Amino acid sequence: MIGKLLITFVLGCATLVISACEQNPGDGSNATDIESSTTTSQVLTLTDDTGKLFELSTNSIPEYEAYLDIQDDAKTEIERTQYEIINTSNDEQVILLKYGCGNKQCSTLLIKVKDSEVSSVTLANGIFQDYKISPGQDGLLVRYGYNEGGVVVRHILVAIDLQKMKVMPFDSTELAEEYMYTPTWPIIDYRWIDDEKFLMEKSDLTFSDFETVKNWYATAELQTKIVEISLNKTKRLEAYEAKEK
């Protein structure tokens, strides 16, 4: 195996330190009693791994602000929003925003702040598991889990170009269908080979029906196999879009 089985559904969830405040020049208050209307931009205050606070205006994150605009209670939705700080060696802040959560499954959005410029890309709706940065620090792999009855967990992997802030599709359409777009198999572990390829350890099964995968999880020694996946070198996607089986 590349590594041990990871079935933990959510790792290190962080909540917003300060839920929201109306963006009002001259008003230093960080009170959370915002109006239910979201026509006025609000501010998210987050904390990095060193404890340093930094702020993001929701109007700099159009996908997230569009979500807030259709909510009956934007204040509550902001308070429920969670995030993960993605650690890179580059001079930038990368955040995985998790919102609209239900049964631990959340909509996710990757945000990059560099030189006061904010860019973002919509990612998957799922249970965030973990991530790995490519050797050159320009690529990111994010793993999501999908829980079925508390006994079966299937996964997908989504690759992101951190320079262009776009999704990197798999070179193989067939592999993308099974491991990127549709939660089909348990993915035990994964690691980058270089900035354009990675190895993935997945269940060694022929059929992906619930009973077969359930029985696989119940075995004393999980049988797995290694799959190598290449990323498309040129094509980039504006957002991740899940595909139905």
C-alpha positions in Angstrom: 0.0 0.0 0.0 1.1 3.6 -0.5 -0.3 4.4 2.9 -2.8 3.3 5.6 -6.5 3.4 5.0 -8.0 6.9 5.8 -11.7 6.8 6.5 -11.9 10.0 8.5 -14.6 12.1 6.8 -13.5 15.6 7.8 -10.0 16.6 8.8 -9.3 19.7 10.9 -12.4 21.7 10.2 -12.0 25.4 11.0 -14.8 27.8 11.5 -14.8 31.5 10.7 -13.3 33.4 13.6 -15.5 36.4 13.0 -18.6 35.5 11.2 -19.3 38.6 9.2 -19.5 42.4 9.4 -21.1 45.0 7.2 -18.5 46.7 5.0 -19.0 50.2 6.3 -16.1 52.6 6.3 -15.5 54.2 9.7 -17.4 51.5 11.5 -14.8 49.3 13.4 -17.5 47.0 14.8 -17.2 43.2 14.2 -20.8 42.5 15.3 -22.6 39.8 13.5 -26.0 41.4 13.4 -26.1 41.9 9.7 -29.1 42.5 7.6 -30.7 39.4 5.9 -30.3 41.2 2.6 -26.9 40.5 1.1 -26.8 43.5 -1.3 -24.1 45.0 0.9 -20.8 43.2 0.8 -19.7 41.4 3.9 -16.3 40.5 5.3 -15.0 37.1 6.3 -12.3 37.1 8.9 -10.1 34.0 8.8 -7.1 32.9 10.8 -4.0 31.3 9.2 -1.8 28.6 10.8 0.3 31.2 12.6 -2.8 32.8 14.2 -2.6 35.8 11.9 -6.0 37.3 11.0 -6.9 38.3 7.4 -10.1 39.5 5.8 -11.9 38.6 2.6 -14.8 40.7 1.2 -17.5 38.5 -0.1 -17.7 40.6 -3.3 -14.2 39.4 -4.1 -15.6 35.8 -4.1 -18.5 36.0 -6.6 -19.5 32.3 -6.4 -19.9 32.5 -2.6 -21.7 35.9 -2.7 -24.1 34.5 -5.3 -24.9 31.6 -2.9 -25.5 34.1 0.0 -27.8 36.2 -2.2 -30.3 33.4 -2.4 -30.3 32.5 1.3 -33.0 33.6 3.7 -30.5 34.1 6.5 -27.1 35.1 5.1 -25.8 35.8 8.6 -26.4 32.2 9.7 -24.9 30.8 6.5 -21.7 32.8 7.0 -21.5 31.6 10.6 -21.8 28.0 9.4 -19.1 28.4 6.7 -15.9 26.5 7.4 -12.5 26.6 5.8 -9.1 24.9 5.4 -5.8 26.7 5.0 -3.8 25.1 2.2 -0.1 25.4 3.0 2.1 26.2 0.0 5.7 27.5 -0.1 4.6 30.3 -2.5 4.0 33.9 -1.3 0.2 33.5 -1.3 -2.7 32.5 0.8 -4.8 29.5 -0.5 -8.1 28.7 1.3 -10.6 25.9 0.7 -14.0 27.4 1.6 -16.7 25.0 2.7 -20.3 26.1 2.8 -23.9 25.0 2.3 -23.1 21.9 4.3 -25.6 19.1 4.9 -24.8 15.7 6.5 -21.1 16.7 6.5 -21.1 17.2 2.7 -20.3 20.7 1.6 -20.0 22.9 -1.5 -16.3 23.9 -1.8 -14.5 26.8 -3.4 -10.8 27.2 -3.7 -9.6 30.8 -3.1 -6.1 32.3 -3.7 -5.0 35.7 -2.4 -1.8 37.0 -3.8 -0.6 40.6 -4.0 -4.0 41.7 -2.8 -5.7 40.0 -5.8 -8.3 37.4 -5.1 -9.1 34.5 -7.5 -11.3 31.5 -7.0 -12.5 28.3 -8.6 -15.6 26.2 -7.8 -14.7 22.7 -6.7 -16.7 19.6 -5.7 -19.7 19.1 -3.4 -18.6 16.4 -1.0 -16.8 15.6 2.3 -13.3 17.2 2.2 -10.7 14.6 3.2 -7.2 15.9 2.6 -5.0 17.5 0.0 -1.5 17.2 -1.5 0.6 19.8 -3.2 2.6 18.9 -6.3 6.5 18.9 -6.2 6.6 22.2 -8.1 4.0 23.7 -5.8 1.9 24.6 -8.8 -0.7 21.8 -8.6 -3.1 20.7 -5.9 -4.9 17.4 -5.5 -8.0 17.4 -3.2 -9.7 14.2 -2.1 -13.4 14.1 -1.3 -15.4 11.3 0.4 -19.0 10.2 -0.1 -20.5 8.2 2.8 -23.1 5.5 2.2 -24.8 4.3 5.4 -21.7 4.8 7.5 -20.1 1.6 6.1 -19.1 2.4 2.6 -17.0 5.5 1.5 -16.2 6.2 -2.1 -13.8 9.0 -3.2 -12.9 11.3 -6.0 -9.7 13.3 -6.6 -9.8 16.8 -8.1 -6.7 18.5 -9.5 -6.2 22.2 -9.6 -3.7 24.4 -11.4 -2.8 26.9 -8.6 -1.2 29.4 -11.1 -4.3 29.7 -13.3 -6.8 28.7 -10.6 -8.6 26.3 -12.8 -9.4 22.6 -12.7 -7.0 20.2 -14.4 -8.8 17.4 -16.1 -7.4 13.9 -16.4 -5.9 13.0 -19.7 -8.0 9.8 -19.9 -11.7 10.4 -20.1 -12.4 6.8 -18.8 -10.2 7.4 -15.7 -11.8 10.8 -15.1 -15.2 9.3 -15.1 -14.3 6.8 -12.4 -11.9 8.8 -10.2 -12.7 12.5 -10.8 -16.4 12.9 -11.7 -18.3 10.0 -10.2 -17.6 8.6 -6.7 -17.1 5.0 -7.7 -14.3 3.4 -5.7 -12.6 3.8 -2.3 -9.3 5.6 -2.9 -6.9 4.6 -0.1 -4.0 6.9 -0.8 -2.4 9.0 -3.6 0.8 10.8 -4.3 2.3 13.1 -6.9 4.9 11.7 -9.3 5.6 15.1 -10.9 3.5 18.1 -11.7 1.6 16.3 -14.4 1.2 12.7 -13.0 0.2 11.0 -9.8 -0.3 7.5 -8.4 -3.5 6.4 -6.7 -4.1 3.4 -4.6 -7.7 2.1 -4.9 -9.8 -0.9 -4.1 -9.0 -3.9 -6.3 -12.5 -4.7 -7.3 -14.3 -5.5 -10.5 -17.8 -4.4 -9.4 -18.7 -1.2 -7.6 -22.1 -2.1 -6.2 -22.8 -1.3 -2.6 -22.6 -4.9 -1.3 -19.3 -5.6 -3.1 -17.7 -2.5 -1.7 -19.2 -3.1 1.8 -17.7 -6.6 1.8 -14.3 -5.3 0.7 -14.2 -2.9 3.6 -15.0 -5.8 6.0 -12.1 -7.9 4.9 -9.1 -8.4 7.2 -6.6 -7.3 4.5 -7.8 -4.8 1.9 -6.8 -5.8 -1.6 -5.7 -2.7 -3.5 -4.1 -1.8 -6.8 -2.1 1.2 -8.0 -3.3 3.3 -10.9 -1.2 6.0 -12.6 -3.1 9.0 -13.8 -1.8 11.7 -16.1 -3.2 15.2 -16.2 -4.0 17.1 -19.4 -1.1 19.4 -20.1 -3.0 22.1 -21.8 -6.7 21.9 -21.1 -8.1 23.8 -18.1 -11.7 23.9 -16.8 -13.3 27.1 -15.4 -15.0 25.0 -12.6 -15.5 21.5 -11.5 -18.8 20.0 -12.5 -19.9 16.6 -11.2 -21.4 14.1 -13.6 -24.2 11.7 -12.9 -23.8 8.0 -13.3 
